Amino acid sequence: MALTEAQERIRELEREALELRFRAEKAEAIAQERGSALEAERMALRMLTTGPPTAPAEPDPETTSAPVSPPPAPEQSGPGPEPVRQSWWRRTFG
């Protein structure tokens, strides 16, 4: 009888081991899925909370130049310059 009891006990322990292995694999899959979701949420939060890009520390020498004064106006002998025409909005509500 001792042999059959030992064999039955072995089968029982094997079933428990299989069940525990299955539960461990399931828990790992859930943890992996939650980790992926958490990383996606972190990325979305970073994208929402970062401000606009900062301006460069030093200006670009090619685009920056010394202020240029306008050329001298030619002397006019005729009538003065035409008045600047305002937009319809300014003329109406100005």
Contact map, one row per residue, 1 for C-alpha under 8 A:
1111100000000000000000000000000000000000000000000000000000000000000000000000000000000000000000
1111110000000000000000000000000000000000000000000000000000000000000000000000000000000000000000
1111111000000000000000000000000000000000000000000000000000000000000000000000000000000000000000
1111111100000000000000000000000000000000000000000000000000000000000000000000000000000000000000
1111111110000000000000000000000000000000000000000000000000000000000000000000000000000000000000
0111111111000000000000000000000000000000000000000000000000000000000000000000000000000000000000
0011111111100000000000000000000000000000000000000000000000000000000000000000000000000000000000
0001111111110000000000000000000000000000000000000000000000000000000000000000000000000000000000
0000111111111000000000000000000000000000000000000000000000000000000000000000000000000000000000
0000011111111100000000000000000000000000000000000000000000000000000000000000000000000000000000
0000001111111110000000000000000000000000000000000000000000000000000000000000000000000000000000
0000000111111111000000000000000000000000000000000000000000000000000000000000000000000000000000
0000000011111111100000000000000000000000000000000000000000000000000000000000000000000000000000
0000000001111111110000000000000000000000000000000000000000000000000000000000000000000000000000
0000000000111111111000000000000000000000000000000000000000000000000000000000000000000000000000
0000000000011111111100000000000000000000000000000000000000000000000000000000000000000000000000
0000000000001111111110000000000000000000000000000000000000000000000000000000000000000000000000
0000000000000111111111000000000000000000000000000000000000000000000000000000000000000000000000
0000000000000011111111100000000000000000000000000000000000000000000000000000000000000000000000
0000000000000001111111110000000000000000000000000000000000000000000000000000000000000000000000
0000000000000000111111111000000000000000000000000000000000000000000000000000000000000000000000
0000000000000000011111111100000000000000000000000000000000000000000000000000000000000000000000
0000000000000000001111111110000000000000000000000000000000000000000000000000000000000000000000
0000000000000000000111111111000000000000000000000000000000000000000000000000000000000000000000
0000000000000000000011111111100000000000000000000000000000000000000000000000000000000000000000
0000000000000000000001111111110000000000000000000000000000000000000000000000000000000000000000
0000000000000000000000111111111000000000000000000000000000000000000000000000000000000000000000
0000000000000000000000011111111100000000000000000000000000000000000000000000000000000000000000
0000000000000000000000001111111110000000000000000000000000000000000000000000000000000000000000
0000000000000000000000000111111111000000000000000000000000000000000000000000000000000000000000
0000000000000000000000000011111111100000000000000000000000000000000000000000000000000000000000
0000000000000000000000000001111111110000000000000000000000000000000000000000000000000000000000
0000000000000000000000000000111111111000000000000000000000000000000000000000000000000000000000
0000000000000000000000000000011111111100000000000000000000000000000000000000000000000000000000
0000000000000000000000000000001111111110000000000000000000000000000000000000000000000000000000
0000000000000000000000000000000111111111000000000000000000000000000000000000000000000000000000
0000000000000000000000000000000011111111100000000000000000000000000000000000000000000000000000
0000000000000000000000000000000001111111110000000000000000000000000000000000000000000000000000
0000000000000000000000000000000000111111111000000000000000000000000000000000000000000000000000
0000000000000000000000000000000000011111111100000000000000000000000000000000000000000000000000
0000000000000000000000000000000000001111111110000000000000000000000000000000000000000000000000
0000000000000000000000000000000000000111111111000000000000000000000000000000000000000000000000
0000000000000000000000000000000000000011111111100000000000000000000000000000000000000000000000
0000000000000000000000000000000000000001111111110000000000000000000000000000000000000000000000
0000000000000000000000000000000000000000111111111000000000000000000000000000000000000000000000
0000000000000000000000000000000000000000011111111100000000000000000000000000000000000000000000
0000000000000000000000000000000000000000001111111100000000000000000000000000000000000000000000
0000000000000000000000000000000000000000000111111100000000000000000000000000000000000000000000
0000000000000000000000000000000000000000000011111110000000000000000000000000000000000000000000
0000000000000000000000000000000000000000000001111111000000000000000000000000000000000000000000
0000000000000000000000000000000000000000000000001111100000000000000000000000000000000000000000
0000000000000000000000000000000000000000000000000111110000000000000000000000000000000000000000
0000000000000000000000000000000000000000000000000011111000000000000000000000000000000000000000
0000000000000000000000000000000000000000000000000001111100000000000000000000000000000000000000
0000000000000000000000000000000000000000000000000000111110000000000000000000000000000000000000
0000000000000000000000000000000000000000000000000000011111100000000000000000000000000000000000
0000000000000000000000000000000000000000000000000000001111100000000000000000000000000000000000
0000000000000000000000000000000000000000000000000000000111110000000000000000000000000000000000
0000000000000000000000000000000000000000000000000000000111111011000000000000000000000000000000
0000000000000000000000000000000000000000000000000000000001111111000000000000000000000000000000
0000000000000000000000000000000000000000000000000000000000111111100000000000000000000000000000
0000000000000000000000000000000000000000000000000000000000011111100000000000000000000000000000
0000000000000000000000000000000000000000000000000000000000111111100000000000000000000000000000
0000000000000000000000000000000000000000000000000000000000111111110000000000000000000000000000
0000000000000000000000000000000000000000000000000000000000001111111000000000000000000000000000
0000000000000000000000000000000000000000000000000000000000000001111100000000000000000000000000
0000000000000000000000000000000000000000000000000000000000000000111110000000000000000000000000
0000000000000000000000000000000000000000000000000000000000000000011111000000000000000000000000
0000000000000000000000000000000000000000000000000000000000000000001111100000000000000000000000
0000000000000000000000000000000000000000000000000000000000000000000111110000000000000000000000
0000000000000000000000000000000000000000000000000000000000000000000011111000000000000000000000
0000000000000000000000000000000000000000000000000000000000000000000001111100000000000000000000
0000000000000000000000000000000000000000000000000000000000000000000000111110000000000000000000
0000000000000000000000000000000000000000000000000000000000000000000000011111000000000000000000
0000000000000000000000000000000000000000000000000000000000000000000000001111100000000000000000
0000000000000000000000000000000000000000000000000000000000000000000000000111111100000000000000
0000000000000000000000000000000000000000000000000000000000000000000000000011111000000000000000
0000000000000000000000000000000000000000000000000000000000000000000000000001111100000000000000
0000000000000000000000000000000000000000000000000000000000000000000000000001111110000000000000
0000000000000000000000000000000000000000000000000000000000000000000000000001011111000000000000
0000000000000000000000000000000000000000000000000000000000000000000000000000001111100000000000
0000000000000000000000000000000000000000000000000000000000000000000000000000000111110000000000
0000000000000000000000000000000000000000000000000000000000000000000000000000000011111000000000
0000000000000000000000000000000000000000000000000000000000000000000000000000000001111100000000
0000000000000000000000000000000000000000000000000000000000000000000000000000000000111110000000
0000000000000000000000000000000000000000000000000000000000000000000000000000000000011111011000
0000000000000000000000000000000000000000000000000000000000000000000000000000000000001111111000
0000000000000000000000000000000000000000000000000000000000000000000000000000000000000111111100
0000000000000000000000000000000000000000000000000000000000000000000000000000000000000011111111
0000000000000000000000000000000000000000000000000000000000000000000000000000000000000111111111
0000000000000000000000000000000000000000000000000000000000000000000000000000000000000111111111
0000000000000000000000000000000000000000000000000000000000000000000000000000000000000001111111
0000000000000000000000000000000000000000000000000000000000000000000000000000000000000000111111
0000000000000000000000000000000000000000000000000000000000000000000000000000000000000000111111
